[in-house]
Amino acid sequence: MTSNPYAAYRTVEATTADPITLTTMLYDGCVKALKKAVIHLENGNRTGFNDESNRAYLIIGELRSTLDMSQGDIAENLAGVYGYCMRLIVESSLGDAERLREVEKHISTIGAAWKAATAELRASRAVSRLGAEAAA
């Protein structure tokens, strides 16, 4: 067991969260890792850069692997964007922080759309529950 209470909380949160929350956590974690990677790259901390860029790469790979390709164009387009972002992360290892910033822009945009869509979904579910309770 870890002695860091924040790490323990995050572990419990990740292991008990629903898929919507987990996906949100992945987007947020990826953006955070990308920002840290840029800072490390600009400060010449190669180990920190490698750790954080690898973390972002793995998160995007996880997002890509969870796509349901039977859902058509959206899944196919996201797979393409994720693949492009993964390539940019690899290319950034040559010292190009702009490639990481571009990945951050794409992942932030997709993450914001995900959050908006899931907020709308949750709101509509809450309205449906209230309507069902009122009818009962």
Backbone as a printed PyTorch tensor [residue, N CA C, xyz], in Angstrom:
tensor([[[  0.8490,  -1.1840,   0.0000],
         [  0.0000,   0.0000,   0.0000],
         [  0.8890,   1.2390,   0.0000]],

        [[  0.4950,   2.2320,  -0.7250],
         [  1.2810,   3.4490,  -0.8390],
         [  1.0770,   4.3610,   0.3760]],

        [[  2.1050,   5.1190,   0.7090],
         [  1.9910,   6.0660,   1.8150],
         [  1.5030,   7.4280,   1.3300]],

        [[  1.3490,   7.6020,   0.0410],
         [  0.8620,   8.8520,  -0.5360],
         [ -0.6610,   8.7880,  -0.6180]],

        [[ -1.3690,   9.5670,   0.2050],
         [ -2.8360,   9.4760,   0.2030],
         [ -3.4570,   9.8890,  -1.1280]],

        [[ -2.8440,  10.8510,  -1.8300],
         [ -3.3740,  11.2620,  -3.1280],
         [ -3.2850,  10.1140,  -4.1270]],

        [[ -2.1420,   9.4210,  -4.1450],
         [ -1.9690,   8.2880,  -5.0570],
         [ -2.9630,   7.1820,  -4.7140]],

        [[ -3.1720,   6.9510,  -3.4280],
         [ -4.1400,   5.9270,  -3.0110],
         [ -5.5460,   6.3000,  -3.4750]],

        [[ -5.9100,   7.5660,  -3.3360],
         [ -7.2180,   8.0410,  -3.7830],
         [ -7.3800,   7.8450,  -5.2830]],

        [[ -6.3560,   8.2170,  -6.0540],
         [ -6.4310,   8.0820,  -7.5060],
         [ -6.5590,   6.6100,  -7.9080]],

        [[ -5.8790,   5.7270,  -7.1900],
         [ -5.9720,   4.3030,  -7.4890],
         [ -7.3920,   3.8010,  -7.2500]],

        [[ -7.9710,   4.1650,  -6.1240],
         [ -9.3450,   3.7520,  -5.8200],
         [-10.3010,   4.3590,  -6.8330]],

        [[-10.0950,   5.6380,  -7.1620],
         [-10.9580,   6.3010,  -8.1330],
         [-10.9200,   5.5860,  -9.4840]],

        [[ -9.7280,   5.2280,  -9.9300],
         [ -9.5800,   4.5830, -11.2410],
         [-10.1510,   3.1700, -11.2520]],

        [[-10.0540,   2.4640, -10.1550],
         [-10.5300,   1.0770, -10.1340],
         [-12.0260,   0.9700,  -9.8930]],

        [[-12.6590,   2.0500,  -9.4570],
         [-14.0960,   1.9930,  -9.1900],
         [-14.9210,   2.8670, -10.1270]],

        [[-14.2760,   3.5830, -11.0330],
         [-14.9790,   4.5250, -11.9080],
         [-15.6880,   3.8070, -13.0500]],

        [[-16.7530,   4.4380, -13.5270],
         [-17.4720,   3.9290, -14.6910],
         [-16.6720,   4.2590, -15.9550]],

        [[-16.9930,   3.6090, -17.0820],
         [-16.2190,   3.8380, -18.3210],
         [-16.1820,   5.2950, -18.7890]],

        [[-17.2510,   6.0410, -18.5830],
         [-17.2680,   7.4420, -18.9970],
         [-16.2470,   8.2380, -18.1830]],

        [[-16.2250,   8.0130, -16.8870],
         [-15.2790,   8.7110, -16.0210],
         [-13.8510,   8.2850, -16.3220]],

        [[-13.6430,   7.0000, -16.5680],
         [-12.2980,   6.5220, -16.8970],
         [-11.7750,   7.1680, -18.1710]],

        [[-12.6190,   7.2840, -19.1650],
         [-12.2020,   7.9050, -20.4210],
         [-11.8520,   9.3730, -20.1930]],

        [[-12.6540,  10.0530, -19.3920],
         [-12.3570,  11.4480, -19.0510],
         [-11.0080,  11.5450, -18.3510]],

        [[-10.7400,  10.6230, -17.4410],
         [ -9.4620,  10.6060, -16.7280],
         [ -8.2980,  10.3820, -17.6960]],

        [[ -8.5110,   9.5550, -18.7090],
         [ -7.4630,   9.3190, -19.7010],
         [ -7.1410,  10.5920, -20.4750]],

        [[ -8.1720,  11.2870, -20.9250],
         [ -7.9240,  12.5410, -21.6530],
         [ -7.1740,  13.5390, -20.7630]],

        [[ -7.6450,  13.7040, -19.5330],
         [ -6.9990,  14.6480, -18.6170],
         [ -5.5530,  14.2400, -18.3210]],

        [[ -5.3330,  12.9520, -18.1010],
         [ -3.9870,  12.4660, -17.8140],
         [ -3.0520,  12.6430, -18.9910]],

        [[ -3.5670,  12.4640, -20.1800],
         [ -2.7480,  12.6270, -21.3790],
         [ -2.3150,  14.0790, -21.5450]],

        [[ -3.2500,  15.0000, -21.3890],
         [ -2.9190,  16.4250, -21.5200],
         [ -1.8880,  16.8190, -20.4650]],

        [[ -2.0750,  16.3380, -19.2560],
         [ -1.1260,  16.6410, -18.1770],
         [  0.2710,  16.1000, -18.5140]],

        [[  0.3310,  14.8710, -19.0030],
         [  1.6200,  14.2700, -19.3700],
         [  2.2820,  15.0430, -20.5080]],

        [[  1.5020,  15.4720, -21.4860],
         [  2.0550,  16.2410, -22.6050],
         [  2.6280,  17.5750, -22.1360]],

        [[  1.9200,  18.2570, -21.2510],
         [  2.4190,  19.5330, -20.7290],
         [  3.7280,  19.3240, -19.9680]],

        [[  3.7710,  18.2810, -19.1560],
         [  4.9970,  17.9840, -18.4070],
         [  6.1370,  17.6200, -19.3570]],

        [[  5.8280,  16.8600, -20.4010],
         [  6.8650,  16.4710, -21.3600],
         [  7.4750,  17.6970, -22.0310]],

        [[  6.6480,  18.6650, -22.3940],
         [  7.1540,  19.8950, -23.0100],
         [  8.0760,  20.6310, -22.0430]],

        [[  7.6580,  20.7390, -20.8040],
         [  8.4890,  21.4200, -19.8020],
         [  9.8340,  20.7100, -19.6500]],

        [[  9.7900,  19.3780, -19.5310],
         [ 11.0310,  18.6150, -19.3970],
         [ 11.9160,  18.7800, -20.6310]],

        [[ 11.3180,  18.7470, -21.8090],
         [ 12.0840,  18.8980, -23.0370],
         [ 12.7630,  20.2680, -23.0850]],

        [[ 12.0140,  21.3000, -22.7440],
         [ 12.5650,  22.6530, -22.7800],
         [ 13.6300,  22.8790, -21.7100]],

        [[ 13.5650,  22.1180, -20.6190],
         [ 14.5540,  22.2450, -19.5470],
         [ 15.7160,  21.2700, -19.7030]],

        [[ 15.7170,  20.4970, -20.7740],
         [ 16.8050,  19.5590, -21.0210],
         [ 16.7880,  18.3230, -20.1390]],

        [[ 15.6520,  18.0440, -19.5280],
         [ 15.5100,  16.8570, -18.6760],
         [ 15.0240,  15.6980, -19.5530]],

        [[ 15.9560,  14.9890, -20.1280],
         [ 15.6230,  13.9310, -21.0790],
         [ 14.8530,  12.7820, -20.4230]],

        [[ 15.2250,  12.4280, -19.2040],
         [ 14.5300,  11.3320, -18.5180],
         [ 13.0830,  11.7060, -18.2420]],

        [[ 12.8680,  12.9110, -17.7310],
         [ 11.5050,  13.3790, -17.4790],
         [ 10.6950,  13.4510, -18.7620]],

        [[ 11.3250,  13.9580, -19.8230],
         [ 10.6550,  14.0260, -21.1230],
         [ 10.2530,  12.6270, -21.5920]],

        [[ 11.1880,  11.6850, -21.5180],
         [ 10.8910,  10.3190, -21.9650],
         [  9.7590,   9.7040, -21.1620]],

        [[  9.7890,   9.8890, -19.8470],
         [  8.7380,   9.3220, -18.9930],
         [  7.3650,   9.8820, -19.3410]],

        [[  7.2780,  11.1980, -19.4500],
         [  5.9780,  11.8370, -19.6900],
         [  5.4810,  11.6400, -21.1200]],

        [[  6.3830,  11.6920, -22.0940],
         [  5.9310,  11.4720, -23.4730],
         [  5.5150,  10.0130, -23.6560]],

        [[  6.2050,   9.0960, -22.9960],
         [  5.8020,   7.6910, -23.0530],
         [  4.4380,   7.4940, -22.3920]],

        [[  4.2110,   8.1790, -21.2780],
         [  2.9090,   8.0920, -20.6000],
         [  1.8010,   8.5660, -21.5440]],

        [[  2.0140,   9.7030, -22.2050],
         [  1.0100,  10.2260, -23.1480],
         [  0.7900,   9.2520, -24.2960]],

        [[  1.8650,   8.6900, -24.8110],
         [  1.7820,   7.7260, -25.9170],
         [  0.9360,   6.5160, -25.5090]],

        [[  1.1950,   5.9920, -24.3200],
         [  0.4590,   4.8230, -23.8410],
         [ -1.0210,   5.1400, -23.6100]],

        [[ -1.3000,   6.3300, -23.1030],
         [ -2.6960,   6.7200, -22.8920],
         [ -3.4290,   6.8130, -24.2230]],

        [[ -2.8030,   7.4370, -25.2080],
         [ -3.4480,   7.5350, -26.5220],
         [ -3.6310,   6.1430, -27.1190]],

        [[ -2.6570,   5.2850, -26.9270],
         [ -2.8020,   3.9010, -27.3830],
         [ -3.9790,   3.2080, -26.7190]],

        [[ -4.1820,   3.4680, -25.4420],
         [ -5.3280,   2.8930, -24.7280],
         [ -6.6390,   3.4520, -25.2700]],

        [[ -6.6850,   4.7600, -25.4870],
         [ -7.8900,   5.3640, -26.0690],
         [ -8.1890,   4.7460, -27.4330]],

        [[ -7.1550,   4.5560, -28.2040],
         [ -7.3210,   3.9790, -29.5510],
         [ -7.8000,   2.5300, -29.4770]],

        [[ -7.2680,   1.7750, -28.5400],
         [ -7.6250,   0.3560, -28.4440],
         [ -9.0590,   0.1380, -27.9620]],

        [[ -9.6430,   1.1380, -27.3220],
         [-11.0040,   0.9720, -26.8190],
         [-12.0680,   1.4020, -27.8210]],

        [[-11.6530,   1.8930, -28.9710],
         [-12.6270,   2.3020, -29.9870],
         [-13.3930,   1.0930, -30.5160]],

        [[-14.6840,   1.2740, -30.6840],
         [-15.5230,   0.2460, -31.2960],
         [-15.6210,   0.5820, -32.7830]],

        [[-14.7960,  -0.0770, -33.5640],
         [-14.6970,   0.2560, -34.9800],
         [-15.9770,  -0.0640, -35.7580]],

        [[-16.8720,  -0.8200, -35.1740],
         [-18.1320,  -1.1050, -35.8560],
         [-19.0720,   0.1080, -35.8370]],

        [[-18.6750,   1.1590, -35.1300],
         [-19.5300,   2.3430, -35.0170],
         [-19.3650,   3.3290, -36.1660]],

        [[-18.4990,   3.0120, -37.1200],
         [-18.4290,   3.8140, -38.3340],
         [-17.4200,   4.9370, -38.3330]],

        [[-17.8150,   6.0310, -38.9920],
         [-16.8930,   7.1280, -39.2900],
         [-16.2490,   7.7610, -38.0580]],

        [[-17.0150,   7.9480, -36.9980],
         [-16.4440,   8.6150, -35.8230],
         [-15.2860,   7.7950, -35.2710]],

        [[-15.4930,   6.5110, -35.0930],
         [-14.4300,   5.6460, -34.5650],
         [-13.2380,   5.6120, -35.5210]],

        [[-13.5000,   5.5250, -36.8120],
         [-12.4160,   5.4890, -37.7920],
         [-11.6210,   6.8060, -37.7920]],

        [[-12.3340,   7.9250, -37.7020],
         [-11.6580,   9.2200, -37.6750],
         [-10.8350,   9.3930, -36.3990]],

        [[-11.4020,   8.9810, -35.2670],
         [-10.6480,   9.0600, -34.0200],
         [ -9.4120,   8.1790, -34.0690]],

        [[ -9.5390,   6.9910, -34.6390],
         [ -8.3840,   6.1010, -34.7600],
         [ -7.2840,   6.7740, -35.5830]],

        [[ -7.6750,   7.4640, -36.6320],
         [ -6.7010,   8.1790, -37.4560],
         [ -6.0290,   9.3080, -36.6960]],

        [[ -6.8080,  10.0730, -35.9540],
         [ -6.2400,  11.1780, -35.1680],
         [ -5.3110,  10.6290, -34.0930]],

        [[ -5.7400,   9.5690, -33.4140],
         [ -4.8960,   8.9750, -32.3710],
         [ -3.5840,   8.4530, -32.9610]],

        [[ -3.6690,   7.7940, -34.1060],
         [ -2.4560,   7.2970, -34.7580],
         [ -1.5180,   8.4340, -35.1340]],

        [[ -2.0920,   9.5150, -35.6520],
         [ -1.3000,  10.6960, -36.0110],
         [ -0.6310,  11.2750, -34.7700]],

        [[ -1.3720,  11.3750, -33.6850],
         [ -0.8160,  11.9150, -32.4430],
         [  0.3120,  11.0280, -31.9140]],

        [[  0.1400,   9.7300, -32.0040],
         [  1.1890,   8.8180, -31.5460],
         [  2.4600,   9.0200, -32.3860]],

        [[  2.2790,   9.2080, -33.6910],
         [  3.4310,   9.4550, -34.5520],
         [  4.1380,  10.7560, -34.1780]],

        [[  3.3500,  11.7980, -33.8890],
         [  3.9420,  13.0730, -33.4940],
         [  4.7350,  12.9510, -32.1970]],

        [[  4.2440,  12.1530, -31.2710],
         [  4.9800,  11.9610, -30.0160],
         [  6.3180,  11.3080, -30.2990]],

        [[  6.3290,  10.3060, -31.1490],
         [  7.5960,   9.6470, -31.5090],
         [  8.5270,  10.6590, -32.1690]],

        [[  8.0030,  11.4520, -33.0870],
         [  8.8260,  12.4510, -33.7750],
         [  9.3330,  13.5360, -32.8260]],

        [[  8.5950,  13.8030, -31.7560],
         [  9.0150,  14.8410, -30.8100],
         [ 10.2870,  14.4470, -30.0680]],

        [[ 10.6140,  13.1680, -30.0810],
         [ 11.8210,  12.7150, -29.3740],
         [ 13.0900,  13.3020, -29.9870]],

        [[ 12.9710,  13.8800, -31.1730],
         [ 14.1120,  14.5520, -31.7960],
         [ 14.2850,  15.9670, -31.2510]],

        [[ 13.4490,  16.3300, -30.2800],
         [ 13.5900,  17.6310, -29.6310],
         [ 12.6000,  18.6790, -30.0950]],

        [[ 11.4860,  18.2610, -30.6770],
         [ 10.5100,  19.2000, -31.2270],
         [  9.2950,  19.3230, -30.3090]],

        [[  9.2960,  20.3410, -29.4600],
         [  8.1920,  20.5700, -28.5280],
         [  6.9010,  20.9450, -29.2560]],

        [[  7.0090,  21.5330, -30.4450],
         [  5.8080,  21.9150, -31.1890],
         [  4.9620,  20.7020, -31.5570]],

        [[  5.5930,  19.5900, -31.7940],
         [  4.8380,  18.3750, -32.1040],
         [  4.0100,  17.9580, -30.8870]],

        [[  4.5960,  18.0810, -29.6970],
         [  3.8470,  17.7600, -28.4800],
         [  2.7020,  18.7420, -28.2640]],

        [[  2.9440,  19.9980, -28.5600],
         [  1.8850,  21.0000, -28.4170],
         [  0.7360,  20.7160, -29.3850]],

        [[  1.0710,  20.2370, -30.5730],
         [  0.0130,  19.8820, -31.5270],
         [ -0.7990,  18.7040, -31.0060]],

        [[ -0.1270,  17.7090, -30.4520],
         [ -0.8370,  16.5580, -29.8690],
         [ -1.7400,  17.0450, -28.7380]],

        [[ -1.2110,  17.9080, -27.8920],
         [ -2.0090,  18.4390, -26.7820],
         [ -3.2680,  19.1340, -27.2960]],

        [[ -3.1250,  19.9050, -28.3800],
         [ -4.2710,  20.5990, -28.9630],
         [ -5.3390,  19.6020, -29.4180]],

        [[ -4.9070,  18.5470, -30.1250],
         [ -5.8700,  17.5590, -30.6220],
         [ -6.5480,  16.8120, -29.4740]],

        [[ -5.7570,  16.3610, -28.5080],
         [ -6.3170,  15.5890, -27.4010],
         [ -7.2110,  16.4730, -26.5320]],

        [[ -6.8310,  17.7230, -26.3230],
         [ -7.6690,  18.6480, -25.5570],
         [ -9.0100,  18.8790, -26.2410]],

        [[ -8.9760,  19.0260, -27.5650],
         [-10.2060,  19.2420, -28.3260],
         [-11.1270,  18.0300, -28.2330]],

        [[-10.5690,  16.8520, -28.4220],
         [-11.3740,  15.6330, -28.3350],
         [-11.8850,  15.4460, -26.9120]],

        [[-11.0260,  15.6970, -25.9270],
         [-11.4300,  15.5650, -24.5330],
         [-12.5510,  16.5250, -24.1710]],

        [[-12.4820,  17.7510, -24.6620],
         [-13.5380,  18.7260, -24.3840],
         [-14.8600,  18.2850, -25.0170]],

        [[-14.7900,  17.7530, -26.2280],
         [-16.0050,  17.2520, -26.8890],
         [-16.5770,  16.0640, -26.1100]],

        [[-15.6950,  15.1940, -25.6370],
         [-16.1260,  14.0370, -24.8430],
         [-16.8360,  14.5170, -23.5740]],

        [[-16.2530,  15.4860, -22.8900],
         [-16.8450,  15.9950, -21.6510],
         [-18.1990,  16.6480, -21.9120]],

        [[-18.3070,  17.3980, -22.9960],
         [-19.5770,  18.0400, -23.3290],
         [-20.6410,  16.9960, -23.6520]],

        [[-20.2770,  15.9970, -24.4340],
         [-21.2330,  14.9510, -24.8080],
         [-21.6820,  14.1530, -23.5950]],

        [[-20.7390,  13.8140, -22.7200],
         [-21.1140,  13.0220, -21.5530],
         [-21.9150,  13.8450, -20.5520]],

        [[-21.6420,  15.1390, -20.4450],
         [-22.4420,  16.0050, -19.5690],
         [-23.8790,  16.0680, -20.0770]],

        [[-24.0160,  16.1790, -21.3880],
         [-25.3570,  16.2080, -21.9850],
         [-26.0730,  14.8780, -21.7550]],

        [[-25.3700,  13.7670, -21.9130],
         [-25.9460,  12.4490, -21.6910],
         [-26.4000,  12.2960, -20.2470]],

        [[-25.5380,  12.6760, -19.3160],
         [-25.8870,  12.5580, -17.8950],
         [-27.0590,  13.4580, -17.5370]],

        [[-27.1080,  14.6450, -18.1120],
         [-28.2220,  15.5640, -17.8460],
         [-29.5320,  14.9800, -18.3620]],

        [[-29.5020,  14.3970, -19.5500],
         [-30.7300,  13.8190, -20.0930],
         [-31.1720,  12.5970, -19.2860]],

        [[-30.2220,  11.8350, -18.7750],
         [-30.5750,  10.6990, -17.9140],
         [-31.2040,  11.1750, -16.6100]],

        [[-30.6690,  12.2690, -16.0620],
         [-31.2170,  12.8100, -14.8200],
         [-32.6390,  13.3060, -15.0330]],

        [[-32.9060,  13.9710, -16.1510],
         [-34.2430,  14.4350, -16.4680],
         [-35.1890,  13.2520, -16.6310]],

        [[-34.7250,  12.1850, -17.3000],
         [-35.5560,  10.9910, -17.4860],
         [-35.8960,  10.3570, -16.1450]],

        [[-34.9040,  10.3030, -15.2360],
         [-35.1640,   9.7170, -13.9110],
         [-36.1700,  10.5500, -13.1320]],

        [[-36.0370,  11.8800, -13.2060],
         [-36.9700,  12.7440, -12.5030],
         [-38.3770,  12.5750, -13.0570]],

        [[-38.4990,  12.4620, -14.3750],
         [-39.7970,  12.2470, -14.9970],
         [-40.4040,  10.9220, -14.5980]],

        [[-39.5970,   9.9020, -14.5000],
         [-40.0780,   8.5770, -14.0930],
         [-40.5120,   8.5820, -12.6370]],

        [[-39.7610,   9.2920, -11.7970],
         [-40.1200,   9.3720, -10.3750],
         [-41.3990,  10.1650, -10.1900]],

        [[-41.5910,  11.2230, -10.9670],
         [-42.7870,  12.0410, -10.8640],
         [-44.0130,  11.2660, -11.3240]],

        [[-43.8380,  10.4130, -12.3160],
         [-44.9540,   9.6220, -12.8390],
         [-45.3350,   8.4900, -11.8990]],

        [[-44.4060,   8.0710, -11.0570],
         [-44.6660,   6.9320, -10.1540],
         [-45.5160,   7.2780,  -8.9780]]])
